[in-house]
Amino acid sequence: GLLPSSMLRSILARAPRLGAAPSRGVRIYTRGGDKGKSSLYNGERRSKADAVFCALGDTDELSASLGVAAEFCAGDTALLRSQITWIQCRLLDIGSVIATPLTTTADEQKRKLAAFDRAETARLEGWIDELERELPPLTNFVLYSGGRCSTLLHLARTICRRAERSTTPLVLAGDTPAEVQEYLNRLSDFLFVAARHAAYAEGKPESAYSKGGLFEVPRKS
């Protein structure tokens, strides 16, 4: 099967130097997962049905969905696209953290490498505050709308919520630090605001919920 993102570090560690591929190259397939098991960053092998791999799959899907959204962002969204790239890098970090369960990892060096900085959550909060200052206040539920980039970011937000849900049992079990759960929770907030801002930047109307029909969210003057 495909190598989990958590194994990228061990692959890169086998390269003779940064930026150089091993002399014979590294195969993308290993056949090691053909029996329904795969390796974690700490060397432990578990069933692919394990909660760890569910969380890894959800965070990987989240990163892919963000990549799709970024490809369709137009207008004044250069900053948003760079923020998405930063987030995708942090999701790879989170994959390494998830793939290093604290309860079964004795190697202190690996435990340190798998730490996640709470400052990244504060960074998201700063981005949220900046984007919200440019948006009209919400007075009703917003439907998933506002153009292609906006709707794709809304979709990514729902995947982010799923990633958070699948990570929560690992946090409760003491395998994953709470900082990961906090980051995913704040990331879904950021993606909601980012989706609204993408619609605003592209001049696309947002649709809002109404019991009697559909109406557009007023634009900020």
HELIX and SHEET records of a PDB file:
HELIX    1   1 SER A    5  MET A    7  5                                   3    
HELIX    2   2 LEU A    8  ALA A   13  1                                   6    
HELIX    3   3 ALA A   51  GLU A   71  1                                  21    
HELIX    4   4 ALA A   78  ILE A   98  1                                  21    
HELIX    5   5 GLU A  108  LEU A  113  1                                   6    
HELIX    6   6 ALA A  119  GLU A  132  1                                  14    
HELIX    7   7 ARG A  148  LEU A  172  1                                  25    
HELIX    8   8 ALA A  178  GLU A  202  1                                  25    
SHEET    1   A 2 LYS A  37  SER A  39  0                                        
SHEET    2   A 2 ARG A  45  SER A  47 -1                                        
SHEET    1   B 2 SER A 207  ALA A 208  0                                        
SHEET    2   B 2 PHE A 215  GLU A 216 -1                                        
END                                                                             
